[in-house]
């Protein structure tokens, strides 16, 4: 079954890291991605720009309303995702727990309609 692992972190915290710490975390993400690929579980994934670069679109009464920024005011924002193949929810949760961002943010595990 396919699962989407949605990585949420505090936008501000990632931009306050010294370059060497950010490089170390990115190396951890690369190692995690390599592990997913080696296991045949990786279907896709990307890092996202900060939520301050977002544009939100809502259609009300047939009119598109465009707003700069994320759709909700929250401390944590979507920073990236992985689409994986896993046998079941337990396996997907095990992968999610290995994502570096889970240590300082959260990872939402969502099954994908198939």
Secondary structure, DSSP 8 states (H G I E B T S, - for coil): -EEEEEEEEEHHHHTSS-HHHHHHHHHHHHHHHHHHHHTT-EEEEEE---GGG-EEEEEETTEEEEEES-SS--SEEEEEEEEEE-SSHHHHHHHHHTSGGGGTSEEEEEE---
